[in-house]
Amino acid sequence: MSDQGPAGAHSGPGMSERKAQHLSICLDGETYHVETSRTRLDEVHLVHQALPELNADDVDDSGEFLGQSIDMPVFISSMTGGSAGAYQVNKDLATVAGELGIPVGMGSIRILLRKPDVIDHFRLKRYAPNVPVFANIGGVQLPEVPHTELYRLLEELAVDAVAVHLNPGQELVQPEGDRNFAGIREAVATFTAASPVPVIVKETGFGVHPGEIARLQAAGVAAVDIAGAGGTNWNRVEAYRQDDDTVAAAAAEFDDWGISTALILAALGREQRGVFASGGIRSGTDVLKALALGADTVGMALPFVRHVSEGGVGAAVAFGRQVKYVIRTGMALMGCNRISDLRHAPLWLEEPLRRDAQALWRACR
Ligand SMILES: Cc1cc2nc3c(=O)[nH]c(=O)nc-3n(C[C@H](O)[C@H](O)[C@H](O)COP(=O)(O)O)c2cc1C
C-alpha cells in the first residue's frame, strides 16, 4: 500500500484524534480506497410490471423503524463523534435526517466514559426531534463497562435506541485496537435485557451470518443490522493508519473479507423480520433490492457523510430525495402500493447468488 494515512496518523493517538483520522480517510475518496468488496446486489433482479395496476400517486413509501413511522425505509448509519470536525458532521447528518424524516445514528459514545465534556457532540436529538435518533457503543466494551453507566448516558442523550457495533475486523488491524472478543455475546444479552431503549446489533461492514442473527434475536435484540461486505471496509481504513508495513500489507489480503450484503439477505429469505440491511447501499435501486429481499429498513453511512462534507446539508438532502424518488418510482413499476408489498413482488437471483445463499444458510444456521 503506497498511501500513508493522514498527517499525524501514527499509532497511539487519542480517541478524538483517531475519530478525526477515520473521518478524513473516509472522506478523501481520491487518495484512499475504502470500498473494496462487492454487495452482490448486482446479482439481484427486480421485475418490471408493464401493467402495474395502481395509481402511482397512491404509492405509500413510508417505513417503520422499531415501531416508529418514518418517511421512507432508509436510515443514516452510525457514524462519528468526539472531535470538533465530527461534531459538525453529526449536527449536519442529524439535520439531514430531520429534513428527510428518517432515523439517524451517531458514533460510539464510548468516549463519554473518559471525556464526559464532549457530551454535547452526541446531543443530536435537538437537531432532529421528529425522527428516531440512536446512540452507539462497541460490543467489545460491553463486558468491561458498567451497563448502568451506559443506560444513564442513553437517558441523558434522550435517544430512541442504541446500536451495539461488532467490529473484530477493524479492531485487529487498528494499531490501538482491542483483541479480546470473548464474552461479548453474553454481555450483549445482559445489556439488552435491562436497556431502557431498544437495542440494535450491527456489524460495520463484514456482515453477520444467519446463525448469529438467530442467536442475537433469541437474546432479545430489537433488530440486527447486517452491515455486510461491499461498502466501507474498516479493515482497509485502519490499514491506511498503520505504520507497521507487515500489518498494512497483510490487511490487504482481507479486501474481499466478509459476507456480502445481498448474500446474507438471500440466505435469510424474504419472510425474515427484524433485519436491517446496510453495507455498500449506494442508491435508491440498492434500497429497493434490499427491501425486496426482506430487509425491514436500509442504512447508508459513507454516501451521506460524503455528501454532507462535499456539499453540506443541502447536497445530502438532495441525495436523500433522489433515493426517495427512486423508491417511489420503482415501487410503482413493480406494482407495489406499500413497502411491505416489495417482499412479495417478483424477483430473481442469478444462479451463483442463489446457490451461495443456500450454501451459507446450510453452513451457518
Ligand atoms: C466516517 C465513519 C465513521 C463510522 N463510525 C462508526 C461508529 O462509530 N460506530 C459504528 O457502529 N459504525 C461506524 N461506522 C460504520 C457504519 O455505520 C457502517 O456500518 C459501515 O460504514 C458500512 O456502511 P457503508 O458501506 O454504507 O459505509 C462508521 C462509518 C463511517 C463512514
The ligand as a Gaussian input file, in Angstrom:
#p B3LYP/6-31G(d) Opt

LIG

0 1
 C      -16.827000       8.041000       8.965000
 C      -17.480000       6.811000       9.502000
 C      -17.497000       6.587000      10.874000
 C      -18.105000       5.445000      11.399000
 N      -18.166000       5.278000      12.758000
 C      -18.890000       4.243000      13.271000
 C      -19.117000       4.118000      14.671000
 O      -18.648000       4.914000      15.491000
 N      -19.882000       3.067000      15.113000
 C      -20.406000       2.152000      14.230000
 O      -21.147000       1.245000      14.647000
 N      -20.188000       2.235000      12.916000
 C      -19.459000       3.256000      12.413000
 N      -19.282000       3.354000      11.055000
 C      -19.697000       2.213000      10.206000
 C      -21.037000       2.441000       9.531000
 O      -22.082000       2.574000      10.457000
 C      -21.375000       1.286000       8.545000
 O      -21.674000       0.106000       9.266000
 C      -20.279000       0.956000       7.563000
 O      -19.574000       2.136000       7.164000
 C      -20.834000       0.264000       6.313000
 O      -21.790000       1.078000       5.660000
 P      -21.455000       1.896000       4.313000
 O      -20.919000       0.892000       3.321000
 O      -22.761000       2.498000       3.890000
 O      -20.431000       2.943000       4.670000
 C      -18.684000       4.487000      10.511000
 C      -18.672000       4.731000       9.132000
 C      -18.081000       5.863000       8.623000
 C      -18.069000       6.055000       7.118000

